[in-house]
Amino acid sequence: MLLTMIKHYLKRIAADKIMIGVYIFLPLGIFLLNVLVMNENVGGTEHIVDGFDTFATMASISILVMFQLFSSSTIIDYMHLDIIGDRRWRLLAAPTSLGMYISAATVAAIIFSMISGAILLAFSTLVFNTYLFTPWVVVLTMFLLSFMAQMFGMLLFMFFKKKATTEAIIMILGFGMAIGAGHMLGPIDFGVEAVNNFLQSQTPYAIAFLAIFYSGNLVAEPGSVGDMLLVAPADGNMQQVFIYLGILAAITAVLTVIVFIVQRRRPL
């Protein structure tokens, strides 16, 4: 039954042109624009490290992480349509629990989010020869981020019934974390070291980015454009990677528990 419902939600996503445009084509467009602008402004080959395009590499990972955080918009859409919209009577009359439908929608949203991320990585690798770091770390990071995003989106849904409000909060937090980490408007100094350190290495966005970053061994020459772009030469520090992945898993687990507790007190 669960598998059937997951397929149902995946079919709905595949037929949703807006969802496909936002999570498949929009990341590709933003990535392509960023890389073309950076290559045009810098020129030369100083950003090429071991044959890999560091501009495209860092742009692809940054956009990948950001859109995984945005992925809860999928489940928010379906929760509004199916739970508080005109379709709610169908769920209540169905021979299965409401929780089963929510679980199916969550799994479908995670699968779709990871597929969209895989498409971005495939495009960036084939067209610009980006560095993929350690593939299993990238996949696990995408899964944890997407799962975390679904739980956070569901939590917001329980408190804010307006779709626009929940999506605005998600977008502001996602863009805010990316900007704070210095991956959108360049490095930003907020004047307080603790604040800079938190935004650059302790938000979910920064932790996910660093987990992927330190799983590779792409080392640029000190002082080169590639070195400045990579922030610091990656040394394949897998111990640090496991710490970052553990933090992401812990945040996801805590959010999941909170969702279950809140749901009991505020039934959907």
C-alpha positions in Angstrom: 0.0 0.0 0.0 2.8 2.4 0.9 4.6 1.7 -2.3 1.5 2.3 -4.3 0.9 5.7 -2.6 4.6 6.7 -3.2 4.2 5.9 -6.9 1.0 8.0 -6.9 2.8 11.1 -5.5 5.7 10.6 -7.8 3.4 10.6 -10.8 1.7 13.8 -9.5 5.1 15.4 -9.2 6.1 14.3 -12.7 2.9 15.8 -14.1 3.4 19.1 -12.3 5.0 21.5 -14.8 5.6 24.1 -12.1 7.4 21.6 -9.8 9.5 20.3 -12.6 10.4 23.9 -13.7 11.3 25.0 -10.2 13.3 22.0 -9.1 14.8 20.7 -12.4 15.3 23.6 -14.8 15.7 26.6 -12.3 18.8 25.1 -10.6 20.3 24.4 -14.0 19.6 27.9 -15.1 21.0 29.5 -12.0 24.1 27.2 -12.2 24.7 28.0 -15.9 24.3 31.8 -15.3 26.7 31.7 -12.4 29.4 29.8 -14.2 29.2 31.9 -17.4 29.4 35.2 -15.4 32.4 34.0 -13.3 34.2 32.7 -16.4 33.6 35.9 -18.3 34.8 38.1 -15.4 37.9 36.1 -14.6 39.0 34.4 -17.8 42.2 32.4 -18.2 42.7 29.0 -16.7 43.8 29.7 -13.2 40.5 28.3 -11.9 41.2 25.0 -13.5 42.6 22.5 -10.9 43.7 19.1 -12.0 41.6 19.5 -15.1 38.4 20.3 -13.1 36.6 23.6 -13.3 36.5 25.0 -9.7 34.0 27.7 -10.6 31.5 25.2 -11.8 32.4 22.8 -9.0 31.7 25.2 -6.2 28.6 26.6 -8.0 27.1 23.2 -8.5 27.6 22.1 -4.9 26.3 25.4 -3.5 23.1 25.3 -5.6 22.7 21.6 -4.9 22.7 22.1 -1.2 20.4 25.2 -1.3 17.8 23.5 -3.4 17.8 20.4 -1.2 16.9 22.8 1.6 14.1 24.2 -0.5 12.7 20.8 -1.4 10.1 20.8 1.4 7.9 23.0 -0.8 6.9 19.7 -2.5 5.3 18.3 0.6 3.9 21.6 1.7 2.0 21.8 -1.6 0.5 18.4 -1.2 -0.3 18.8 2.4 -2.3 22.0 1.6 -4.1 20.3 -1.3 -4.8 16.9 0.4 -5.1 17.7 4.1 -6.7 21.1 4.4 -8.0 21.5 0.9 -11.0 20.2 -1.0 -9.4 16.7 -1.2 -9.3 16.1 2.5 -12.6 14.1 2.4 -10.9 11.6 0.1 -8.2 10.9 2.7 -10.6 10.6 5.5 -12.7 8.1 3.5 -9.7 6.1 2.4 -9.0 2.6 3.9 -5.7 3.7 5.4 -4.4 6.2 7.9 -3.6 9.9 7.3 -0.1 9.1 8.5 0.4 6.6 5.7 -0.4 9.3 3.1 2.0 11.8 4.8 4.7 9.2 4.9 4.2 8.4 1.2 4.3 12.1 0.3 7.5 12.6 2.3 9.3 9.7 0.7 8.2 10.9 -2.8 9.4 14.4 -2.0 12.8 13.1 -0.9 13.2 10.9 -4.0 12.2 13.8 -6.3 14.6 16.1 -4.5 17.5 13.7 -4.9 16.7 13.1 -8.6 16.8 16.9 -9.2 20.1 17.1 -7.5 21.5 14.2 -9.5 20.4 15.9 -12.7 22.3 19.1 -11.7 25.4 17.1 -10.9 25.3 15.1 -14.1 24.8 18.3 -16.2 27.6 20.2 -14.5 30.0 17.2 -14.8 29.2 16.5 -18.5 29.3 20.2 -19.6 31.9 21.8 -17.3 33.8 18.8 -16.0 33.1 19.5 -12.3 34.7 17.6 -9.5 32.3 15.2 -7.8 34.2 14.8 -4.5 33.2 11.4 -2.9 29.9 10.3 -4.5 28.5 8.3 -1.6 29.0 11.4 0.7 27.2 13.6 -1.8 24.3 11.2 -2.0 24.0 10.7 1.8 24.3 14.5 2.3 21.4 15.1 -0.2 19.3 12.5 1.5 19.8 13.9 5.0 19.3 17.5 3.8 16.1 16.6 2.0 14.7 14.5 4.9 15.5 17.4 7.2 13.8 19.9 4.9 10.6 17.7 4.8 10.5 17.6 8.6 11.1 21.3 8.9 8.4 22.1 6.2 5.9 19.8 8.0 6.6 21.5 11.3 6.0 24.9 9.7 2.8 23.6 8.2 1.5 22.6 11.6 1.9 26.2 12.9 1.3 28.3 9.7 -1.6 27.2 7.7 -0.9 29.7 4.9 1.2 28.2 2.2 2.8 31.5 1.3 4.0 32.0 4.9 5.7 28.6 5.1 7.4 28.9 1.7 8.6 32.5 2.5 10.2 31.3 5.8 11.9 28.4 3.9 13.2 30.7 1.1 14.5 33.4 3.5 16.3 30.8 5.7 17.8 29.0 2.7 19.0 32.1 0.9 20.1 33.7 4.2 22.3 30.7 5.1 23.9 30.7 1.6 24.6 34.4 1.7 25.9 34.2 5.2 28.3 31.4 4.2 29.6 33.7 1.5 28.5 31.5 -1.4 26.2 34.0 -3.2 27.4 37.6 -2.8 31.0 36.7 -1.9 32.5 36.6 1.6 30.7 38.8 4.1 32.1 40.1 7.4 29.4 40.8 9.9 31.9 42.3 12.3 31.5 39.6 15.0 33.7 36.6 14.8 31.2 34.3 16.5 28.5 35.3 14.0 30.9 34.8 11.0 31.9 31.4 12.3 28.3 30.3 12.8 27.2 31.3 9.4 30.2 29.9 7.6 30.4 26.6 9.3 27.5 25.8 11.7 24.3 26.3 9.8 22.7 23.2 8.1 23.7 24.7 4.7 27.3 25.3 5.7 27.6 21.8 7.4 26.2 20.1 4.3 28.5 22.0 2.0 31.6 21.3 4.2 30.7 17.6 4.5 30.9 17.3 0.7 33.9 19.7 0.4 36.1 17.8 2.8 35.3 14.4 1.2 37.5 15.3 -1.7 41.1 16.0 -2.4 41.0 18.8 -4.9 44.0 20.9 -3.9 44.6 24.3 -5.6 47.9 26.2 -5.6 48.1 28.7 -2.7 47.2 32.2 -3.9 45.6 31.0 -7.1 42.1 31.8 -8.2 41.2 28.2 -7.5 42.5 28.5 -4.0 40.5 31.6 -3.3 37.4 30.0 -4.7 37.8 26.8 -2.7 38.3 28.8 0.5 40.8 26.3 1.7 42.5 23.3 0.1 40.5 20.2 0.7 42.6 17.4 2.2 40.2 14.5 2.1 39.6 14.7 5.9 37.0 11.9 6.2 37.0 12.2 10.0 35.6 15.7 9.6 33.2 14.5 7.0 31.7 11.9 9.4 31.3 14.6 12.1 29.4 16.8 9.7 27.2 13.9 8.5 26.6 13.0 12.1 25.5 16.6 12.9 23.1 16.5 9.9 21.7 13.2 11.0 21.2 14.4 14.6 19.4 17.6 13.4 17.1 15.5 11.2 16.4 13.0 14.0 15.5 15.9 16.5 13.2 17.5 13.9 11.5 14.2 13.3 10.8 13.7 17.0 9.6 17.3 17.3 7.2 16.7 14.4 5.7 13.6 16.0 5.3 15.4 19.4 3.7 18.5 17.9 1.4 16.4 15.6 0.0 14.6 18.7 -0.8 17.9 20.3 -1.9 19.6 17.1 -3.6 16.9 15.0 -3.7 17.6 11.2 
